[in-house]
Amino acid sequence: MKNFKRYLCKCDDAWMACAYEAEKGCIGVEYGSERKQIFHYVFKGSAKVSKLFDGNPKIIDGSKGKLIDCKDLYGFDTVFEFLEDTEMWGFNVLDGNTNWDAKIVTESKLTITGKSALVCLGGTPTVNGKELVKHDYVDLSNGDYTIDLKTNGILLLFTKT
Amino acid sequence: MRTIFKIGRYNENTNSISVKFCRLHSTKSIDDYSSKLVSCDDLNVSSCESFVKSLMEKSGSRRITSEEEGEPILDSNKSEIITGNLNINDLVGKVIEANVEVIDPRNRFMLSMRKVEL
């Protein structure tokens, strides 16, 4: 039996985080009622993913742009086949509103003008001088923020549109 | 959790049983629990194993859970739920509720995300 684990955490009334750890060859199924992810971040590995019986799978591959928009699968019965040992993190919406933008932060300054969440997925970046570590998140209110990614910081910014 | 049941009566005319359920390690006798009438029409009676499994799936597990939740809680066991930043020293001496549903049979676990205030 190959190992496929899912991890979940409700972070806010509007969104929750999830993570997958799967061994190469695992098959995963998610019911549409539970399929709330709209973005994936791939730490390592790759997976073939598709709507159930869709016949049109796509490859989620960490080496080709790590933050992946998967809104097309929102609310659908979804099947994964993990092509390698894979670790992924996911951003899920809880209120049915998939109108969020996401990006990997590269700037040293952010100006926030709407509901936003900043998630650290690696390294020890700082936001307004406060150090974050993997799986820390900040609910950002409107204003300017100073970012220091240091050498290895991974920060994702999610903004409701 | 290991569970037990005891059939008090079988009514062949209606194909139903009067049955009591409880945990094996209950501090009360199974005879002190109330009976429930369960129809055997929906149960798998092809073998003892399938009968036990289908009885527990249909009625037993839910019954034991609801009975357990209706049990009084000892004053010394009254608990609190903790959230947020952890300081183990603050927890010493407290009775803390552990929600076992954070781990479910579909290999889902709690992801440890931490909210940071700037």
Interface residues (C-beta under 8 A of the other chain):
Chain A: F4 K5 R6 Y7 L8 C9 C11 A17 C18 A19 V127 N128 K130 L132 H135 D136 Y137 V138 D139 Y145
Chain B: R106 N107 R108 F109 M110 L111 S112 M113 R114 K115 V116 E117 L118
